């Protein structure tokens, strides 16, 4: 989970993930096109995303395509954010009970 949070901490990496979300299976050249960074920087960011298992590279002939892997994001959502969601739901239930108890009959 730490690797996913580290990967998501950088806006440039989030932008690369967004580009793959909109059009999955892009080459390095395609990902570099229009990016405000060098090819080396894109490669560095892709390597970090691969280490976090957020991007999966697949060779198709002589082309290396990069695909978004949403599984780690889902694991973070269920493992990290879901417990906070339960706290929020409990707070709303408690608020509703307090309002109902203080409502005039």
C-alpha positions in Angstrom: 0.0 0.0 0.0 2.9 2.4 0.7 4.2 2.0 -2.8 0.8 3.0 -4.2 0.6 6.1 -2.0 4.1 7.0 -3.0 3.3 6.6 -6.6 0.1 8.7 -6.3 1.9 11.5 -4.4 3.3 13.0 -7.6 1.0 15.0 -9.9 2.9 14.0 -13.0 2.4 10.3 -12.2 -1.3 10.9 -11.5 -1.5 12.6 -14.9 0.1 9.6 -16.6 -2.5 7.3 -14.9 -5.3 9.6 -16.1 -4.0 9.4 -19.6 -3.9 5.6 -19.4 -7.4 5.6 -17.9 -8.7 7.6 -20.9 -6.8 5.5 -23.4 -5.2 2.3 -22.2 -2.4 0.6 -23.9 -0.1 3.5 -24.9 3.6 3.3 -25.9 6.2 5.5 -24.2 6.3 7.8 -27.3 2.5 8.3 -27.0 2.7 9.0 -23.3 5.5 11.5 -23.9 3.5 13.3 -26.6 2.2 16.5 -25.1 3.7 15.8 -21.7 5.5 18.8 -20.1 8.5 16.7 -19.2 11.4 14.8 -20.9 11.2 11.3 -22.2 13.6 10.3 -19.4 11.3 11.8 -16.8 8.3 9.9 -18.2 10.3 6.7 -18.1 11.3 7.4 -14.5 7.7 8.0 -13.5 6.5 4.9 -15.4 9.1 2.7 -13.6 7.8 3.9 -10.2 4.2 3.2 -11.3 5.3 -0.3 -12.4 6.9 -0.9 -9.0 3.6 0.0 -7.4 1.9 -2.4 -9.9 -0.3 0.5 -11.1 1.0 0.1 -14.7 1.6 -3.2 -16.5 3.9 -3.1 -19.6 3.1 -5.6 -22.3 5.1 -6.2 -25.5 3.1 -6.4 -28.7 5.6 -7.2 -31.4 8.2 -4.5 -31.2 6.0 -2.1 -29.3 5.9 -1.9 -25.5 2.4 -0.9 -24.4 1.5 0.4 -21.0 -1.8 -0.5 -19.3 -3.4 0.8 -16.2 -3.9 -1.8 -13.5 -6.7 -0.6 -11.2 -6.4 -3.5 -8.7 -4.0 -1.7 -6.3 -6.3 1.3 -6.3 -9.2 -0.9 -5.4 -7.2 -2.5 -2.6 -6.3 0.9 -1.2 -9.9 2.0 -1.4 -11.2 -1.1 0.5 -8.2 -1.5 2.9 -7.6 2.2 3.7 -10.6 4.4 2.9 -13.4 2.0 3.7 -12.8 2.0 7.5 -13.0 5.8 7.4 -16.3 5.5 5.5 -17.7 3.4 8.3 -16.8 6.1 10.9 -18.6 8.7 8.7 -21.7 6.5 8.4 -21.8 5.9 12.1 -21.5 9.6 12.8 -24.5 10.3 10.4 -26.6 7.6 12.2 -25.7 9.1 15.6 -26.6 12.6 14.3 -30.0 11.3 13.0 -30.7 9.7 16.3 -29.9 12.9 18.2 -32.1 14.9 15.9 -35.0 12.4 16.3 -34.6 12.4 20.1 -34.7 16.2 20.3 -37.6 16.6 17.9 -40.8 17.8 19.7 -43.6 15.2 19.7 
